[in-house]
Each structure stands twice: as structure tokens, then as C-alpha cells.
Amino acid sequence: MKKRTVRQTQQQNGRARTGQIVKPRSRRYSSLTPRERVAYQRTANLVSDLRRGEGSYSELLRKHHLHSRTARRYAGRNLLGGGRGQRVRAIKSDRLVRELLFPTSVGDVPILARSSRDATKISNFFQDRDRLLRGKMSAHEFEAKWRGVLVAGQELFADAAAILDMADAGELKVETLYASTGGAR
């Protein structure tokens, strides 16, 4: 039988060289069960609301139907404070995975984005696309704003004429935009 060194024993016990406990990394998003993915998405929404100041941490936990332990499990280092009377707050930008619909020339396809900045850009794009379809924004303004913009390493589809044709064909319905988020509440 091989003799272990002190370092190997410390690594197996989950302790670093400094004597602190090393927290294991959370599981990859692709390996989560469907139920865990729903809780993960609710946690991402909680972090987003917490960052915008929508309410206190405990109010937002109730709003998103989460337990504090579940939120800590999935948000991890994206939540700061909470110990010894400190307020819980979110970091300025997180790296949580979000399932988003991405606009392409054939319609909106689901992608995984790992940035709150990307989620905000896509949300702003869909708001402007809706304004374009309702006639509140000109095609020239829309294309000037969104032509060449990259989100998650891919360019947004910003051809106003093609978007208007797709809307006339019924391919761009708002109901399908939120179809991937689960049941309505």
C-alpha cells in the first residue's frame, strides 16, 4: 500500500494548504435535471432582481419560490454578504447560464448565454423589434442600432425588411418568445 503525503491527505479531505475548506464547484448546467434547471433559472432571475433593487433578499426569495439554501447553491459567488447581519446583494455582473431565444434569419432559436450583459442586450433587441413591428421605430433606426451587434459571439439578425416579412408570415409571435420558460403563472 502506498503511503500518502500530507498534501495528498489534505487534498482528499477537502482542505487547501492554508487549512481552509475548499468548496466543490457546482455541477455544469448541461448535467442538471429539468427540475434543477427550473430552480437554476429562478435563481438567475432572483440575482437579476436583486441587482436592480426590486426588493429585499427575503422578499425576492418568496417571489421566486426559492429557499435561501437553493439560491446559494446555484448563485454561489454571485451573492455577496448575508453573514453576521450583512445585507445580501448581487455582484455587478454575473456569469450564470440563461436559456434565451436568439434571433436568426429562420426565426428565434434557443441558445445558452453566460452573461447578464448578453441577456440585457437580447432583451433590448426584442423590445426594439417589437417597436419596429408596431411602427414605433423606423427600419433605418432599427438597423443602425442593431447591425453588427454581437451577443454570445454571434451577430444579431437585424435585417428590418426580412423581419417585417417574417412577421407577416406569422413566424415572429410574442407567445412563442416565452414558450421555453415553462408554464405561465
Backbone as ProteinMPNN parsed JSONL, in Angstrom:
{"seq_chain_A": "MKKRTVRQTQQQNGRARTGQIVKPRSRRYSSLTPRERVAYQRTANLVSDLRRGEGSYSELLRKHHLHSRTARRYAGRNLLGGGRGQRVRAIKSDRLVRELLFPTSVGDVPILARSSRDATKISNFFQDRDRLLRGKMSAHEFEAKWRGVLVAGQELFADAAAILDMADAGELKVETLYASTGGAR", "coords_chain_A": {"N_chain_A": [[0.839, -1.167, 0.0], [0.507, 2.203, -0.827], [2.092, 5.001, 0.634], [0.655, 8.026, 1.734], [1.272, 11.46, 1.084], [1.375, 14.463, 3.105], [0.188, 16.576, 1.762], [-1.418, 15.238, -0.174], [-3.237, 13.975, 1.529], [-4.46, 16.213, 2.676], [-5.65, 17.31, 0.408], [-7.495, 15.315, -0.245], [-9.17, 15.422, 1.934], [-10.465, 17.753, 1.456], [-9.271, 20.117, 2.094], [-7.303, 23.006, 1.694], [-3.867, 24.079, 1.313], [-3.641, 26.102, 3.139], [-5.289, 25.443, 5.175], [-7.944, 25.992, 4.928], [-11.315, 25.173, 4.077], [-12.105, 23.856, 0.95], [-14.544, 24.709, -1.267], [-16.56, 22.615, -3.209], [-16.944, 22.77, -6.777], [-19.92, 23.856, -8.456], [-22.313, 21.83, -10.232], [-22.183, 21.309, -13.803], [-24.24, 23.162, -16.086], [-25.367, 21.69, -18.169], [-25.559, 19.162, -17.099], [-27.591, 19.205, -15.266], [-30.765, 18.222, -13.917], [-34.121, 18.455, -15.323], [-35.811, 19.609, -13.343], [-33.932, 20.788, -11.639], [-32.879, 22.641, -13.407], [-34.992, 24.435, -13.698], [-35.086, 25.524, -11.116], [-32.567, 26.678, -11.143], [-32.877, 28.644, -13.146], [-34.811, 30.247, -11.901], [-33.244, 31.153, -9.814], [-31.35, 32.658, -11.235], [-33.042, 34.685, -12.105], [-33.688, 35.764, -9.636], [-31.188, 36.821, -8.808], [-30.881, 38.764, -10.767], [-33.103, 40.456, -10.224], [-32.418, 41.23, -7.641], [-30.114, 42.696, -8.119], [-31.189, 44.872, -9.488], [-32.59, 46.055, -7.477], [-35.216, 45.372, -6.782], [-36.432, 44.52, -4.494], [-36.115, 43.327, -1.06], [-33.804, 40.721, -0.079], [-35.11, 38.551, 1.212], [-37.786, 39.029, 0.472], [-37.598, 38.692, -2.299], [-36.823, 36.025, -2.432], [-39.193, 34.78, -1.638], [-40.855, 35.689, -3.718], [-39.763, 34.414, -5.957], [-40.075, 31.809, -5.272], [-38.093, 30.312, -3.807], [-35.73, 28.713, -1.64], [-33.352, 29.867, 0.724], [-31.047, 28.313, 0.832], [-31.138, 26.939, -1.601], [-30.894, 29.067, -3.391], [-28.318, 29.956, -2.738], [-26.914, 27.682, -3.484], [-27.081, 27.599, -6.316], [-26.498, 30.239, -7.148], [-24.22, 30.954, -5.76], [-21.107, 32.412, -5.78], [-22.135, 34.702, -6.858], [-23.755, 35.986, -5.137], [-23.372, 38.213, -2.496], [-22.409, 38.9, 0.878], [-24.673, 38.53, 3.688], [-23.891, 37.234, 5.961], [-23.522, 37.476, 9.48], [-25.296, 39.686, 10.011], [-25.111, 41.202, 7.685], [-26.373, 42.706, 4.685], [-27.734, 40.873, 1.95], [-26.496, 40.963, -1.279], [-26.229, 41.334, -4.849], [-23.578, 40.62, -7.175], [-22.038, 42.887, -9.557], [-22.087, 42.026, -12.259], [-23.082, 38.919, -13.503], [-22.191, 35.46, -14.16], [-24.024, 33.528, -14.753], [-25.744, 30.872, -16.383], [-28.116, 31.308, -18.93], [-31.065, 30.395, -20.608], [-31.877, 31.552, -23.647], [-33.824, 32.997, -26.3], [-32.586, 33.405, -29.519], [-32.326, 35.688, -32.16], [-32.485, 34.753, -35.538], [-32.075, 34.307, -39.116], [-33.956, 32.43, -39.783], [-35.806, 32.458, -37.832], [-36.497, 32.583, -34.271], [-34.169, 31.006, -32.248], [-33.288, 28.79, -29.563], [-30.595, 29.501, -27.318], [-27.718, 29.129, -25.161], [-26.687, 31.499, -22.935], [-24.068, 33.09, -21.161], [-23.991, 35.401, -19.57], [-25.022, 38.316, -17.909], [-25.028, 40.681, -19.221], [-25.303, 39.932, -21.923], [-27.894, 38.857, -21.834], [-29.352, 41.146, -21.256], [-28.843, 42.683, -23.56], [-30.104, 41.107, -25.547], [-32.724, 41.225, -24.647], [-33.249, 43.991, -24.924], [-33.0, 44.118, -27.697], [-35.228, 42.566, -28.536], [-37.278, 44.174, -27.54], [-36.942, 46.477, -29.112], [-37.366, 45.312, -31.611], [-40.027, 44.653, -31.374], [-41.066, 47.241, -31.201], [-40.421, 48.071, -33.794], [-42.069, 46.366, -35.3], [-44.561, 47.293, -34.499], [-44.576, 49.776, -35.627], [-43.463, 51.912, -34.296], [-40.836, 52.463, -34.468], [-38.474, 53.283, -36.942], [-37.322, 51.456, -39.834], [-34.763, 52.12, -40.624], [-33.649, 53.283, -38.289], [-33.722, 51.049, -36.595], [-32.005, 49.202, -37.908], [-29.642, 50.686, -37.898], [-29.065, 50.758, -35.208], [-28.798, 48.047, -34.43], [-27.324, 46.585, -36.317], [-24.57, 44.511, -36.816], [-24.111, 43.991, -34.128], [-22.857, 41.96, -31.564], [-23.778, 39.122, -29.696], [-23.135, 36.799, -27.28], [-21.081, 35.898, -28.899], [-22.194, 35.738, -31.425], [-23.692, 37.279, -34.265], [-26.434, 39.498, -34.138], [-29.546, 39.145, -35.853], [-30.468, 41.59, -37.897], [-31.92, 42.546, -40.108], [-34.229, 44.584, -41.259], [-36.22, 44.51, -43.273], [-36.475, 41.745, -43.817], [-37.293, 40.9, -41.283], [-39.788, 42.148, -41.05], [-41.11, 40.82, -43.143], [-41.084, 38.202, -42.106], [-42.697, 38.575, -39.887], [-45.135, 39.163, -41.124], [-45.624, 36.672, -42.214], [-46.181, 35.282, -39.96], [-44.278, 34.131, -38.321], [-42.983, 35.35, -36.215], [-44.124, 35.466, -33.418], [-45.127, 36.795, -30.317], [-45.968, 35.123, -28.296], [-44.585, 32.743, -28.737], [-42.098, 33.501, -28.024], [-41.779, 33.322, -25.273], [-42.192, 30.682, -24.807], [-40.344, 28.741, -24.064], [-39.846, 29.019, -21.385], [-41.358, 27.61, -19.639], [-44.427, 26.822, -17.862], [-47.138, 29.203, -17.726], [-47.763, 31.618, -15.155]], "CA_chain_A": [[0.0, 0.0, 0.0], [1.296, 3.41, -0.981], [1.97, 5.969, 1.707], [0.226, 9.336, 1.239], [1.937, 12.634, 1.627], [0.483, 15.357, 3.836], [-0.568, 17.339, 0.769], [-2.452, 14.379, -0.73], [-4.249, 13.783, 2.554], [-5.205, 17.457, 2.79], [-6.476, 17.471, -0.783], [-8.606, 14.374, -0.16], [-10.074, 15.887, 2.98], [-11.098, 18.982, 1.022], [-8.606, 21.269, 2.693], [-6.187, 23.552, 0.934], [-2.638, 24.144, 2.104], [-3.795, 27.095, 4.201], [-6.16, 24.893, 6.199], [-9.326, 26.368, 4.673], [-12.088, 24.175, 3.345], [-12.328, 24.208, -0.44], [-15.911, 24.395, -1.663], [-16.564, 21.978, -4.529], [-17.617, 23.535, -7.822], [-21.276, 23.406, -8.742], [-22.392, 20.997, -11.432], [-22.361, 22.006, -15.075], [-25.641, 23.378, -16.437], [-25.817, 20.622, -19.055], [-25.792, 17.928, -16.352], [-28.701, 19.387, -14.332], [-32.047, 17.63, -14.288], [-35.079, 19.512, -15.671], [-36.27, 20.285, -12.129], [-32.83, 21.627, -11.18], [-32.75, 23.751, -14.349], [-36.025, 25.413, -13.362], [-34.619, 26.212, -9.909], [-31.416, 27.483, -11.559], [-33.396, 29.818, -13.847], [-35.43, 31.116, -10.898], [-32.138, 31.774, -9.09], [-30.811, 33.701, -12.116], [-33.992, 35.792, -12.045], [-33.527, 36.359, -8.309], [-29.964, 37.624, -8.827], [-31.166, 39.92, -11.612], [-33.991, 41.355, -9.472], [-31.658, 41.741, -6.501], [-29.208, 43.702, -8.648], [-31.973, 46.056, -9.845], [-33.199, 46.631, -6.282], [-36.659, 45.13, -6.829], [-36.905, 44.247, -3.141], [-35.095, 42.741, -0.198], [-33.447, 39.335, -0.396], [-36.158, 37.638, 1.68], [-38.965, 39.24, -0.372], [-37.343, 38.098, -3.613], [-36.857, 34.566, -2.275], [-40.618, 34.395, -1.671], [-41.384, 35.976, -5.051], [-39.263, 33.415, -6.92], [-40.338, 30.474, -4.706], [-36.803, 29.683, -3.544], [-35.19, 28.667, -0.286], [-32.05, 30.518, 0.741], [-30.019, 27.305, 0.543], [-31.174, 26.681, -3.048], [-30.333, 30.246, -4.059], [-26.867, 29.922, -2.527], [-26.34, 26.558, -4.23], [-26.955, 27.897, -7.737], [-25.908, 31.558, -7.393], [-22.867, 30.87, -5.228], [-20.318, 33.617, -5.624], [-22.85, 35.851, -7.396], [-24.399, 36.629, -3.994], [-22.402, 38.684, -1.52], [-22.954, 39.267, 2.184], [-25.584, 37.576, 4.284], [-23.373, 36.709, 7.214], [-23.344, 38.391, 10.607], [-26.089, 40.896, 9.906], [-24.899, 41.937, 6.439], [-27.379, 42.558, 3.635], [-27.352, 40.064, 0.794], [-26.565, 41.739, -2.506], [-25.7, 40.639, -6.017], [-22.428, 41.255, -7.798], [-22.463, 43.784, -10.629], [-22.437, 41.24, -13.441], [-22.918, 37.507, -13.164], [-21.859, 34.529, -15.234], [-25.0, 32.445, -14.711], [-26.226, 30.436, -17.693], [-29.525, 31.58, -19.186], [-31.586, 29.917, -21.886], [-32.501, 32.683, -24.314], [-34.101, 32.854, -27.716], [-31.675, 34.241, -30.286], [-32.907, 35.947, -33.479], [-31.726, 34.363, -36.73], [-32.824, 34.516, -40.359], [-35.03, 31.434, -39.879], [-36.668, 32.601, -36.66], [-35.807, 32.649, -32.983], [-33.698, 29.695, -31.806], [-32.761, 28.862, -28.196], [-29.16, 29.38, -27.082], [-27.304, 29.328, -23.784], [-25.831, 32.678, -22.778], [-23.45, 33.064, -19.845], [-23.678, 36.756, -19.173], [-26.179, 39.176, -17.701], [-24.949, 41.706, -20.261], [-25.899, 39.357, -23.131], [-29.334, 38.752, -21.616], [-29.902, 42.501, -21.365], [-28.791, 43.078, -24.972], [-31.144, 40.398, -26.289], [-33.996, 41.789, -24.207], [-33.389, 45.292, -25.59], [-33.222, 43.852, -29.116], [-36.613, 42.139, -28.732], [-38.136, 45.343, -27.319], [-36.854, 47.313, -30.31], [-38.005, 44.593, -32.715], [-41.463, 44.827, -31.167], [-41.363, 48.62, -31.599], [-40.359, 48.088, -35.249], [-43.26, 45.689, -35.825], [-45.735, 48.124, -34.225], [-44.443, 51.033, -36.346], [-42.97, 52.959, -33.397], [-39.428, 52.679, -34.795], [-38.267, 53.114, -38.378], [-36.409, 50.378, -40.215], [-33.416, 52.687, -40.658], [-33.197, 53.396, -36.895], [-33.517, 49.691, -36.08], [-30.794, 48.626, -38.495], [-28.476, 51.453, -37.449], [-28.781, 50.418, -33.819], [-28.521, 46.636, -34.184], [-26.486, 45.94, -37.334], [-23.21, 44.196, -36.387], [-24.006, 43.8, -32.677], [-22.59, 40.572, -31.204], [-24.251, 38.619, -28.414], [-22.641, 35.435, -27.086], [-20.209, 35.564, -30.012], [-22.942, 35.637, -32.668], [-24.277, 38.553, -34.671], [-27.894, 39.561, -34.126], [-30.169, 39.287, -37.166], [-31.063, 42.924, -37.844], [-32.424, 42.952, -41.412], [-35.598, 45.025, -40.972], [-37.14, 44.044, -44.312], [-36.714, 40.317, -43.589], [-38.054, 40.769, -40.039], [-41.172, 42.512, -41.353], [-41.667, 39.712, -43.932], [-41.302, 37.077, -41.193], [-43.851, 38.919, -39.051], [-46.324, 38.995, -41.96], [-45.833, 35.234, -42.384], [-46.601, 34.721, -38.673], [-43.179, 33.399, -37.677], [-42.479, 36.09, -35.059], [-45.2, 35.701, -32.476], [-44.622, 37.047, -28.972], [-46.283, 33.961, -27.464], [-43.534, 31.745, -28.893], [-40.883, 34.03, -27.42], [-41.696, 32.883, -23.885], [-42.627, 29.287, -24.739], [-39.333, 27.864, -23.485], [-39.646, 29.29, -19.963], [-42.237, 26.78, -18.806], [-45.83, 27.202, -17.795], [-47.467, 30.563, -17.293], [-48.235, 31.683, -13.763]], "C_chain_A": [[0.892, 1.24, 0.0], [1.05, 4.377, 0.176], [1.61, 7.336, 1.12], [1.048, 10.441, 1.884], [0.905, 13.487, 2.359], [-0.397, 16.132, 2.869], [-1.695, 16.495, 0.172], [-3.572, 14.159, 0.274], [-5.093, 15.045, 2.707], [-6.122, 17.66, 1.59], [-7.674, 16.537, -0.735], [-9.615, 14.799, 0.89], [-10.762, 17.188, 2.61], [-10.475, 20.218, 1.622], [-7.442, 21.704, 1.806], [-4.964, 23.607, 1.84], [-2.776, 25.108, 3.268], [-4.688, 26.588, 5.326], [-7.618, 25.269, 5.999], [-10.018, 25.285, 3.875], [-12.354, 24.693, 1.944], [-13.73, 23.762, -0.814], [-15.889, 23.745, -3.042], [-17.337, 22.835, -5.535], [-19.007, 22.975, -8.046], [-21.278, 22.631, -10.054], [-22.601, 21.848, -12.671], [-23.843, 22.094, -15.401], [-26.183, 22.234, -17.279], [-26.119, 19.33, -18.301], [-26.935, 18.053, -15.336], [-29.95, 18.7, -14.844], [-33.007, 18.757, -14.66], [-35.587, 20.291, -14.45], [-35.188, 21.225, -11.589], [-32.629, 22.83, -12.111], [-33.783, 24.843, -14.062], [-35.604, 26.211, -12.128], [-33.43, 27.117, -10.241], [-31.886, 28.761, -12.249], [-34.077, 30.785, -12.886], [-34.351, 31.839, -10.091], [-31.506, 32.884, -9.929], [-31.728, 34.921, -12.113], [-33.905, 36.515, -10.705], [-32.309, 37.281, -8.276], [-30.192, 38.893, -9.645], [-32.047, 40.933, -10.884], [-33.265, 41.985, -8.292], [-30.714, 42.855, -6.947], [-29.957, 44.999, -8.979], [-32.644, 46.709, -8.644], [-34.706, 46.475, -6.246], [-37.25, 44.867, -5.449], [-35.779, 43.677, -2.302], [-34.875, 41.28, -0.595], [-34.566, 38.378, 0.008], [-37.444, 37.8, 0.866], [-38.79, 38.56, -1.728], [-37.292, 36.582, -3.546], [-38.299, 34.078, -2.327], [-41.205, 34.582, -3.063], [-41.003, 34.88, -6.052], [-39.406, 31.984, -6.414], [-39.05, 29.69, -4.503], [-36.501, 29.678, -2.057], [-33.795, 29.29, -0.363], [-30.936, 29.542, 0.377], [-29.96, 27.005, -0.958], [-30.562, 27.848, -3.811], [-28.819, 30.268, -3.917], [-26.206, 28.811, -3.34], [-26.095, 26.941, -5.687], [-26.296, 29.246, -8.012], [-24.481, 31.627, -6.874], [-22.191, 32.208, -5.057], [-20.972, 34.852, -6.234], [-23.64, 36.59, -6.318], [-23.33, 36.994, -2.971], [-23.111, 39.005, -0.217], [-23.814, 38.159, 2.755], [-25.108, 37.007, 5.596], [-23.221, 37.807, 8.254], [-24.043, 39.731, 10.409], [-25.895, 41.705, 8.642], [-26.055, 41.688, 5.474], [-26.845, 41.643, 2.539], [-27.514, 40.93, -0.44], [-25.93, 40.935, -3.635], [-24.477, 41.373, -6.546], [-22.902, 42.034, -9.029], [-22.823, 43.052, -11.915], [-22.153, 39.779, -13.128], [-22.574, 36.687, -14.4], [-22.801, 33.319, -15.212], [-25.495, 32.134, -16.12], [-27.71, 30.749, -17.795], [-29.898, 31.001, -20.54], [-32.359, 31.064, -22.509], [-32.828, 32.323, -25.749], [-33.256, 33.87, -28.463], [-32.256, 34.44, -31.682], [-31.958, 35.535, -34.609], [-32.606, 34.596, -37.955], [-33.967, 33.52, -40.531], [-36.0, 31.505, -38.71], [-35.826, 32.648, -35.391], [-35.459, 31.241, -32.519], [-33.13, 29.812, -30.395], [-31.243, 28.692, -28.164], [-28.91, 29.501, -25.586], [-26.349, 30.518, -23.745], [-25.314, 32.7, -21.35], [-23.078, 34.474, -19.4], [-24.958, 37.544, -18.979], [-26.2, 40.284, -18.751], [-25.573, 41.197, -21.56], [-27.414, 39.255, -23.005], [-30.0, 40.113, -21.755], [-29.919, 42.964, -22.816], [-29.9, 42.411, -25.775], [-32.523, 40.926, -25.914], [-34.251, 43.135, -24.877], [-33.647, 45.123, -27.08], [-34.684, 43.469, -29.361], [-37.595, 43.283, -28.473], [-38.126, 46.253, -28.535], [-37.493, 46.625, -31.511], [-39.516, 44.715, -32.61], [-41.89, 46.253, -31.554], [-41.339, 48.769, -33.12], [-41.631, 47.493, -35.846], [-44.53, 46.501, -35.579], [-45.672, 49.473, -34.914], [-43.954, 52.185, -35.486], [-41.508, 53.294, -33.66], [-39.258, 52.439, -36.292], [-37.259, 51.991, -38.633], [-34.958, 50.874, -40.214], [-32.843, 52.805, -39.241], [-32.853, 52.026, -36.32], [-32.214, 49.107, -36.595], [-29.543, 49.373, -38.047], [-28.078, 51.058, -36.026], [-28.269, 48.99, -33.655], [-27.655, 45.944, -35.228], [-25.083, 45.734, -36.782], [-23.027, 43.989, -34.891], [-23.849, 42.308, -32.384], [-23.134, 40.274, -29.822], [-23.849, 37.162, -28.339], [-21.814, 34.972, -28.292], [-20.901, 35.438, -31.349], [-23.577, 36.978, -32.985], [-25.801, 38.469, -34.673], [-28.414, 39.755, -35.546], [-30.96, 40.584, -37.168], [-31.511, 43.432, -39.205], [-33.908, 43.279, -41.264], [-36.597, 44.51, -42.007], [-37.483, 42.565, -44.111], [-37.536, 40.089, -42.32], [-39.524, 41.1, -40.281], [-41.847, 41.429, -42.191], [-41.972, 38.503, -43.047], [-42.511, 37.34, -40.296], [-45.144, 38.766, -39.835], [-46.656, 37.531, -42.173], [-46.253, 34.557, -41.081], [-45.53, 33.955, -37.937], [-42.683, 34.065, -36.403], [-43.626, 36.44, -34.12], [-44.613, 35.853, -31.083], [-44.889, 35.852, -28.065], [-45.195, 32.902, -27.558], [-42.231, 32.201, -28.264], [-40.687, 33.486, -26.005], [-42.094, 31.412, -23.723], [-41.632, 28.4, -24.013], [-39.164, 28.047, -21.975], [-40.537, 28.451, -19.07], [-43.644, 27.321, -18.803], [-46.032, 28.619, -17.319], [-48.011, 30.533, -15.889], [-49.339, 32.672, -13.653]], "O_chain_A": [[1.886, 1.317, 0.722], [-0.083, 4.539, 0.63], [2.195, 7.757, 0.122], [1.454, 10.365, 3.043], [-0.298, 13.255, 2.24], [-1.586, 16.326, 3.122], [-2.815, 16.984, 0.027], [-4.744, 14.157, -0.102], [-6.313, 14.958, 2.853], [-7.249, 18.132, 1.743], [-8.768, 16.925, -1.145], [-10.81, 14.548, 0.732], [-11.577, 17.685, 3.388], [-11.108, 21.274, 1.651], [-6.709, 20.884, 1.252], [-5.031, 23.219, 3.006], [-2.097, 24.951, 4.283], [-4.821, 27.264, 6.345], [-8.459, 24.902, 6.82], [-9.389, 24.571, 3.094], [-12.78, 25.834, 1.768], [-14.069, 22.585, -0.695], [-15.259, 24.275, -3.957], [-18.278, 23.539, -5.166], [-19.252, 21.784, -7.855], [-20.369, 22.76, -10.874], [-23.126, 22.96, -12.6], [-24.617, 21.207, -15.039], [-27.34, 21.846, -17.121], [-26.857, 18.485, -18.806], [-27.217, 17.095, -14.616], [-30.172, 18.605, -16.051], [-32.734, 19.914, -14.341], [-35.77, 21.506, -14.526], [-35.492, 22.328, -11.134], [-32.253, 23.911, -11.658], [-33.483, 26.032, -14.171], [-35.748, 27.433, -12.098], [-33.303, 28.204, -9.678], [-31.361, 29.841, -11.977], [-33.944, 32.001, -13.029], [-34.522, 33.002, -9.727], [-31.163, 33.939, -9.396], [-31.255, 36.057, -12.119], [-34.034, 37.738, -10.646], [-32.393, 38.4, -7.77], [-29.746, 39.973, -9.258], [-31.772, 42.133, -10.921], [-33.483, 43.157, -7.984], [-30.536, 43.844, -6.235], [-29.428, 46.092, -8.778], [-33.208, 47.797, -8.767], [-35.407, 47.349, -5.736], [-38.461, 44.985, -5.267], [-34.642, 43.556, -2.759], [-35.657, 40.694, -1.345], [-34.932, 37.491, -0.763], [-38.124, 36.81, 0.595], [-39.716, 37.932, -2.241], [-37.677, 35.912, -4.505], [-38.597, 33.08, -2.982], [-41.965, 33.738, -3.538], [-41.814, 34.474, -6.884], [-38.917, 31.049, -7.048], [-38.921, 28.554, -4.961], [-36.966, 30.542, -1.313], [-33.143, 29.237, -1.406], [-29.987, 29.912, -0.313], [-28.879, 26.837, -1.522], [-29.804, 27.649, -4.761], [-28.112, 30.569, -4.878], [-25.085, 28.967, -3.824], [-25.033, 26.649, -6.237], [-25.597, 29.387, -9.016], [-23.628, 32.281, -7.475], [-22.645, 33.047, -4.279], [-20.417, 35.946, -6.138], [-24.137, 37.691, -6.554], [-22.483, 36.169, -2.627], [-24.295, 39.345, -0.219], [-23.702, 36.999, 2.361], [-25.882, 36.344, 6.286], [-22.836, 38.931, 7.934], [-23.444, 40.786, 10.616], [-26.455, 42.795, 8.524], [-26.639, 40.604, 5.45], [-25.651, 41.643, 2.242], [-28.555, 41.561, -0.628], [-25.19, 39.979, -3.398], [-24.351, 42.588, -6.389], [-24.032, 41.857, -9.484], [-23.78, 43.432, -12.59], [-21.114, 39.444, -12.558], [-22.658, 37.166, -15.53], [-22.415, 32.218, -15.607], [-25.646, 33.034, -16.947], [-28.472, 30.49, -16.863], [-29.137, 31.105, -21.502], [-33.375, 31.502, -21.97], [-32.192, 31.452, -26.344], [-33.21, 35.045, -28.099], [-32.641, 33.467, -32.329], [-30.789, 35.919, -34.63], [-33.751, 35.033, -37.831], [-34.859, 33.748, -41.348], [-36.918, 30.691, -38.616], [-34.599, 32.742, -35.444], [-36.334, 30.383, -32.407], [-32.543, 30.841, -30.06], [-30.679, 27.861, -28.876], [-29.788, 29.925, -24.834], [-25.331, 30.536, -24.438], [-26.049, 32.363, -20.421], [-21.972, 34.706, -18.911], [-25.878, 37.451, -19.792], [-27.268, 40.769, -19.126], [-26.292, 41.938, -22.231], [-28.138, 39.535, -23.96], [-31.092, 40.217, -22.312], [-30.893, 43.571, -23.262], [-30.562, 43.06, -26.585], [-33.393, 41.059, -26.774], [-35.36, 43.388, -25.349], [-34.415, 45.883, -27.669], [-35.312, 43.986, -30.285], [-38.639, 43.353, -29.122], [-39.173, 46.749, -28.95], [-38.102, 47.293, -32.347], [-40.208, 44.861, -33.618], [-42.944, 46.446, -32.159], [-42.146, 49.511, -33.68], [-42.203, 48.049, -36.783], [-45.478, 46.413, -36.36], [-46.617, 50.255, -34.806], [-44.025, 53.337, -35.914], [-40.993, 54.286, -33.145], [-39.832, 51.5, -36.844], [-36.462, 51.633, -37.766], [-34.042, 50.138, -39.847], [-31.681, 52.465, -39.016], [-31.834, 51.856, -35.65], [-31.411, 48.582, -35.823], [-28.496, 48.759, -37.839], [-26.895, 51.029, -35.69], [-27.393, 48.743, -32.826], [-27.283, 44.788, -35.023], [-24.461, 46.692, -36.321], [-21.898, 43.827, -34.429], [-24.614, 41.488, -32.892], [-22.976, 41.066, -28.893], [-24.179, 36.375, -29.225], [-21.845, 33.797, -28.658], [-20.26, 35.064, -32.331], [-23.955, 37.725, -32.083], [-26.381, 37.493, -35.151], [-27.791, 40.45, -36.349], [-32.002, 40.678, -36.521], [-31.486, 44.64, -39.441], [-34.743, 42.381, -41.157], [-37.707, 44.116, -41.649], [-38.646, 42.177, -44.22], [-38.378, 39.192, -42.278], [-40.408, 40.409, -39.775], [-43.026, 41.139, -41.986], [-43.003, 37.854, -43.219], [-43.263, 36.417, -39.983], [-46.145, 38.298, -39.293], [-47.827, 37.171, -42.301], [-46.64, 33.388, -41.089], [-45.837, 33.198, -37.016], [-42.027, 33.417, -35.587], [-44.043, 37.596, -34.048], [-43.699, 35.117, -30.71], [-44.107, 35.592, -27.151], [-44.904, 32.23, -26.569], [-41.351, 31.382, -27.998], [-39.56, 33.22, -25.589], [-42.308, 30.954, -22.601], [-42.025, 27.405, -23.405], [-38.412, 27.301, -21.349], [-40.47, 28.577, -17.848], [-44.011, 28.161, -19.624], [-45.201, 29.171, -16.597], [-48.64, 29.561, -15.471], [-49.876, 32.879, -12.565]]}, "name": "protein", "num_of_chains": 1, "seq": "MKKRTVRQTQQQNGRARTGQIVKPRSRRYSSLTPRERVAYQRTANLVSDLRRGEGSYSELLRKHHLHSRTARRYAGRNLLGGGRGQRVRAIKSDRLVRELLFPTSVGDVPILARSSRDATKISNFFQDRDRLLRGKMSAHEFEAKWRGVLVAGQELFADAAAILDMADAGELKVETLYASTGGAR"}
